[in-house]
Amino acid sequence: MGIDPNFEENREREGREHGVDVWGPTDPPETLGIRGTHVAVDFDICLADGACLEDCPVDVFEWVDSPGHPESEIKANPTNEVQCIDCMLCVDVCPVDAIDVDPGRENRL
């Protein structure tokens, strides 16, 4: 199961970390929630295969540490989501559908 495309309606914003909004629930290190708003990454299912970092033409993503998380100890954080050009390459290459990009989402940068 991939990221919930309606997460901003179904989850609470818990704050910011590494420059992006954090959508709960969170309970580190096992439950990390969704990071970002326009470009959103579900940290709970991200496998950190790096495809989004490699394919993004405008370098939206940066690695951040997630020590102790059962899927991976690093995650692709949409630190530079303001640079997103809505090409959807990251969405297309993510093997677990952990990324959602929505140019019409409320609070778009």
C-alpha positions as a printed Julia matrix, in Angstrom:
109×3 Matrix{Float64}:
  0.0    0.0     0.0
  1.38   3.39   -0.99
  1.2    6.87    0.47
 -2.24   8.25    1.31
 -2.85  10.98   -1.32
 -5.29  12.66    1.08
 -2.89  12.73    4.01
 -3.39  16.45    4.68
 -7.06  15.71    5.36
 -6.51  12.4     7.18
 -3.53  13.3     9.35
 -2.48  16.07   11.71
  0.47  18.33   10.98
  2.84  17.79   13.91
  5.45  20.41   13.05
  8.53  20.74   10.86
 11.76  18.8    10.59
 14.63  19.12    8.12
 12.8   22.02    6.45
  9.49  20.27    5.71
  6.13  19.69    7.35
  5.72  16.48    9.35
  2.32  14.76    9.2
  1.63  12.27   11.98
  1.21  10.07   13.69
  4.85   9.77   14.62
  6.54   7.63   17.24
 10.25   7.38   16.38
 12.09   5.35   15.47
  9.38   2.99   14.15
  6.72   5.48   13.02
  7.98   8.59   11.22
  4.89   9.79    9.33
  4.8   11.73    6.08
  7.28  14.5     5.28
  6.54  17.41    2.96
  3.33  18.87    1.59
  3.59  19.59   -2.13
  6.12  16.77   -2.48
  5.24  14.24    0.21
  7.23  11.16    1.21
  5.81   8.49    3.5
  8.85   7.79    5.68
  7.18   4.67    7.08
  7.32   2.87    3.74
 10.33   4.56    2.07
 12.97   1.9     1.3
 15.71   4.43    0.5
 16.59   2.86   -2.85
 17.63   6.33   -4.11
 15.7    6.31   -7.38
 13.98   9.62   -6.58
 17.3   11.3    -5.77
 18.84  10.01   -8.98
 15.95  10.9   -11.28
 14.81  14.27   -9.91
 15.99  16.92  -12.4
 15.85  19.76   -9.84
 17.29  18.03   -6.73
 14.22  18.15   -4.51
 15.42  15.28   -2.29
 18.23  14.94    0.24
 19.14  12.01    2.46
 18.3   12.33    6.15
 19.11   9.83    8.87
 16.38   7.65   10.34
 18.28   5.41   12.76
 16.36   2.43   14.05
 13.6    2.56   11.43
 12.64  -0.97   10.31
 12.62  -0.16    6.55
 15.86   1.85    6.28
 18.2    4.0     8.34
 18.1    6.85    5.82
 15.16   8.46    4.04
 14.66  10.64    0.94
 13.5   13.93    2.41
 11.85  16.51    0.08
 14.01  19.26    1.58
 13.85  21.4    -1.55
 10.2   20.85   -2.47
  9.9   24.51   -3.49
 12.06  23.59   -6.52
  9.62  20.89   -7.71
  8.49  21.28  -11.33
  5.73  18.65  -11.06
  7.36  16.31  -13.57
  6.29  13.27  -11.49
  9.49  11.32  -12.19
  9.92  10.62   -8.47
  6.39   9.26   -8.25
  6.97   7.04  -11.29
 10.26   5.53  -10.07
  9.39   4.89   -6.42
  9.09   1.09   -6.09
  6.78   1.26   -3.06
  4.67   4.31   -4.03
  5.96   6.28   -1.04
  5.88   9.63   -2.9
  2.97  11.86   -3.84
  3.25  15.14   -5.75
  0.15  17.29   -6.01
  0.46  20.74   -7.61
 -3.06  21.58   -6.5
 -2.68  20.61   -2.86
 -3.57  23.24   -0.31
 -0.51  25.03    1.14
  1.41  24.55   -2.11
  4.73  26.31   -1.82
